[in-house]
Amino acid sequence: GNTPGLPENRVMCLFEDSQRRLWIGTENAGVVFLHEGKITVPEPLRVGGKERRLQSACEDQSGAVWLLKANGDIWRVVGGALQSFPAPPGGRGGPGQSIICETDGAVRVGMLQRQFEIDARATFQSPELPLVGEPRPTGRLLSLTVSPRGGYWRTSNQGTPRCALMTEILLKLLAWLRSSGV
């Protein structure tokens, strides 16, 4: 059945920020918030659709929330203000897959064929993203996952059964490491 207030039931992404807002990325109705039992649809984030749906989200150390759209556009939300950035030259490499905020402050973006790091400490006065280094090829990136011990995990698939198996093995290893406290 329908969730009261939710414009669509096909949810593609969920993310809870430090203010306890649940960001809900729907397939075709954009992004909505669930906060203290109330659902709101912020106007600038209302646009959805297959290419513009929310793919991934994270919150950096300053409290800025980063949103990665399926088409590769990146949005940064600070104090209710929204900044929109296209994927940087050389960083487009296919649809957006993952955005992560690491414990050391790094913000990493994984596109299907490229990965790059954003300088989250920059002033963001320019319409372009401040990058750390150059975007680099990744093969066929599936996901990025932050490690609570620092750094991150990356899974990719080169289109071969062996790589798909390696992805499955890495995910099982990650689950084991988290459960064992290693």
C-alpha positions in Angstrom: 0.0 0.0 0.0 0.9 3.7 -0.2 2.8 5.4 2.6 0.7 8.5 3.6 2.5 11.6 2.3 5.1 9.7 0.2 4.6 10.8 -3.4 5.7 7.4 -4.7 6.4 3.9 -3.2 9.4 3.0 -5.4 12.3 4.0 -3.1 15.8 3.9 -4.6 17.9 5.4 -1.8 17.6 6.0 1.9 20.0 8.1 4.0 19.7 9.4 7.6 21.7 12.5 8.4 23.0 13.7 11.8 19.8 15.8 12.3 17.8 12.5 12.1 16.2 13.5 8.8 15.6 10.5 6.6 16.3 11.4 2.9 14.2 9.2 0.7 15.1 9.1 -3.0 12.1 7.9 -5.1 12.3 6.5 -8.6 10.3 9.2 -10.3 9.2 11.8 -7.7 12.5 13.2 -6.5 13.7 13.4 -2.9 11.5 13.7 0.2 12.4 14.1 3.9 10.9 12.2 6.8 11.6 14.1 10.0 9.8 13.8 13.3 7.0 11.8 11.6 6.3 14.4 8.9 7.1 14.0 5.2 8.1 17.1 3.2 9.0 17.4 -0.4 11.6 20.2 -0.9 10.9 22.0 -4.2 14.4 22.0 -5.7 14.7 18.2 -5.1 11.2 17.3 -6.4 12.5 16.4 -9.9 12.9 12.7 -10.3 13.0 10.3 -13.3 15.3 7.5 -14.2 18.3 9.7 -15.0 17.7 12.2 -12.1 16.8 10.0 -9.3 18.9 10.0 -6.1 21.4 7.2 -6.3 23.5 7.7 -3.1 23.9 10.2 -0.3 26.3 11.0 2.6 27.1 13.7 5.2 30.5 15.2 5.6 32.2 16.3 8.8 30.8 19.9 8.4 27.2 18.7 8.2 26.8 19.2 4.5 24.7 16.5 2.8 26.0 15.3 -0.5 23.6 13.8 -3.1 24.6 11.9 -6.2 22.0 11.6 -8.9 21.9 8.7 -11.3 22.8 11.1 -14.2 26.1 12.0 -12.4 25.0 15.4 -11.1 26.1 16.1 -7.6 24.1 18.3 -5.1 25.4 19.7 -1.9 22.9 20.8 0.8 24.2 23.1 3.6 21.8 24.7 6.0 18.9 24.3 3.6 20.7 25.9 0.7 21.2 23.7 -2.4 24.3 23.8 -4.7 24.2 21.8 -7.9 27.3 20.6 -9.7 27.7 18.6 -12.9 30.2 15.8 -12.9 33.7 17.3 -13.5 35.4 16.9 -16.9 37.0 13.5 -17.0 34.8 12.4 -14.2 31.6 11.6 -16.1 32.4 8.0 -16.9 28.8 6.7 -16.9 26.0 7.0 -14.4 26.5 7.8 -10.8 26.9 4.8 -8.5 28.1 5.9 -5.0 29.1 8.9 -3.0 30.8 8.5 0.4 32.1 10.8 3.1 35.1 9.2 4.8 36.0 9.6 8.5 39.0 11.7 7.5 36.8 14.3 5.7 37.3 13.0 2.1 34.2 12.9 -0.2 34.6 10.3 -2.9 32.4 9.9 -5.9 32.1 6.7 -7.9 30.7 6.8 -11.4 30.3 3.6 -13.4 33.8 4.0 -15.1 35.5 6.7 -13.0 36.2 7.7 -9.4 37.2 11.1 -8.0 37.6 12.9 -4.7 36.1 16.3 -3.8 37.8 18.8 -1.6 35.1 19.1 1.0 37.0 21.8 2.8 36.8 24.2 -0.2 34.7 27.4 -0.2 32.5 26.3 -3.1 32.3 29.7 -4.7 32.8 28.3 -8.2 30.2 26.4 -10.2 32.7 23.6 -10.6 33.6 21.0 -8.0 37.0 21.4 -6.3 38.8 18.1 -6.9 41.7 16.5 -5.2 43.8 15.1 -8.1 42.3 13.9 -11.4 39.4 11.5 -11.9 40.8 7.9 -12.5 39.4 4.9 -14.3 37.9 2.2 -12.0 36.7 -0.6 -14.3 33.0 -1.1 -13.9 32.4 0.3 -10.4 29.6 -1.1 -8.4 29.9 0.6 -5.0 32.0 2.5 -2.5 31.6 1.8 1.2 33.2 3.7 4.1 35.2 1.7 6.6 34.8 2.9 10.2 38.5 2.2 10.7 39.4 4.8 8.0 39.6 4.4 4.2 37.0 2.7 2.1 36.0 -0.4 0.2 35.4 -0.4 -3.5 33.7 -3.2 -5.5 33.8 -3.4 -9.2 33.0 -5.9 -11.9 34.9 -6.1 -15.2 32.1 -8.1 -16.7 33.6 -11.5 -16.0 32.2 -14.2 -13.7 35.5 -14.2 -11.7 35.1 -10.4 -10.9 31.5 -10.9 -9.9 32.6 -13.7 -7.6 35.4 -11.5 -6.2 32.7 -8.8 -5.5 30.6 -11.4 -3.6 33.7 -12.6 -1.7 34.7 -9.0 -0.7 31.2 -8.3 0.5 31.2 -11.4 2.7 34.6 -10.5 4.0 33.4 -7.0 4.9 30.4 -8.5 6.8 32.7 -10.9 8.6 35.1 -8.1 9.6 32.3 -6.0 10.9 30.8 -8.8 12.9 34.1 -10.0 14.4 35.3 -6.5 15.4 38.6 -7.0 13.7 
